[in-house]
Amino acid sequence: MKVLVDTSVWLLALRRTGTEGEPKVTEELGRLIDKGWVQMIGPVRQELLSGIRFDAQFEKLRLYLEPFPDLPIGTNDYEKAAEFFILCRRNRIQGSNTNFLICAVAARHHLPIFTLDDDFNRYQHYLLVELHQPQE
């Protein structure tokens, strides 16, 4: 079962300081990585790498993420993301372009999304997306 992992999960797993819920999330990400089920898209990779301040850290993270190839994103995905944006806006739900692109790619590939971002719970009421829950 492939899973599209959102930036929020990666950030929590890569963070050095402990936060509530971290063990459960990091263990689940580790399990998904071990099974080869993690899916990545370029915008998530860009968000992760854009937060790095130092060249050495950037290179270390770039190399860490290298084994996770990006799913291809095409014109249809961008158009679907725009449709999702409009549909949610009509229903008074706001979201980022990246979040709607994640939803569009996940919907096309029939992938659940592993995220900590509560916005995805709101999107789920209107969009054809499934959220991944860590195993107990």
N, C-alpha and C positions, 0 to 999 in steps of 0.2 A: 504494500500500500504506500504509494508515493504521497508526500506531504509538502506543500509549499510553505516554507518557513518565512514568517514576517520579520522585519527589522527588530521589532520589540523583543522577540524571543532571543535573537542573536545578541542583542545588546545586554540583556540580563545574563545570558550565559557567559559572555566575554568580560563582564564587569568583575572587578577585583573584590569589591566589598559585598558583603552578604545583604540580601533583602528578603523580605517575607515571600515565601513561595519559591524561592530560588532553587532549592534542592529538587523539588518535583519537576520544575521546568527544565533545569539543566540535565537531570537524569533522563527525561523524555527526549530531549534533543540528542543526547549521547546515544540513546537507544535507536533513534531514527538514523543517526549517522552510521552507527555500527551495522545496521541492516541495509544501508545504501538507499534509504527512502527519502532523503532530503532533496528537495527541489529548490532551485535558486532562480531569481530573475535579475537582470542587470540593474534595475532601479534599486533593488534592495542592497545589492553589492555596493552601488554608488553611495547610498545613504550610510552604510557601515564605514566605508573608507573615507567618506567626507568628514567624519567626526574625529579623525586622527590628526594630532598636532605635529608629531615628530616623524621625520623620515624613516627612522629605524622601526618605529611602531607600525607605520603605514606598510612598510615592506613585510614585516612579520605577519600582519593581518592579511595582506594580499596573498601571501604564500599559504596561509592557513585556509583561506577560502578557495584557493585554486582548484582543489579536487571537485568542487561543486560547479559543474558547467551550467551556464545560463540557459533556461528554456528560451527558445526563440520567441520574439514578440513581433507580430506583424500588424499591418494596417487594420485588420479586422479586430485585433485586440484593443487598439487605441479607439476605434469607433465604438466598440462595445463598452469600454471604460467611460466614454463620453455619454452613452445611453444610460449607463448605471448612475453617473453623476446627476444627469437631468432627472431621472426617475426618483432618486433619493431627495434631490433638492425640492421637487414637487411635493414630497412628503415631509418637508422640513427637517431633513437629515443632511448634515454637512459632512464633508469628507475631503481628503486630499486626492490630488490626481494620482499619486502613487498608490494609495489604498484602492482606488477604483480600478487601476490597472492590475493590481494583484487579484482583485475579484474577477476581472475579465479573463485573465490567464488561467486562474483556478477553475473558472466555469468551463472554459474551452477544453481543458485537459481533465475535467472531472476530478480535481484534486481538493482535498480538504485543506484549509488554511490553519496553520499553527500560529497563533497570535496572542498577545496580552493586551492588545488595543481594544477597548470596549466599543469603539465605533463599529467594529465588525459585527458585534451582536445586533446593533441597530440595522446595519445593512442587510443582515440575514432575513429580516422581515419582508424585504422587497426584492432581493436579488437571489439568483440561483447559486448560492455559495453554502458550503458546509464548513464548519469549524472543527478542527482537530482538538480532542481533549486528551491530556496525558493519561496514560494507563495508571490504574491504582496499584 
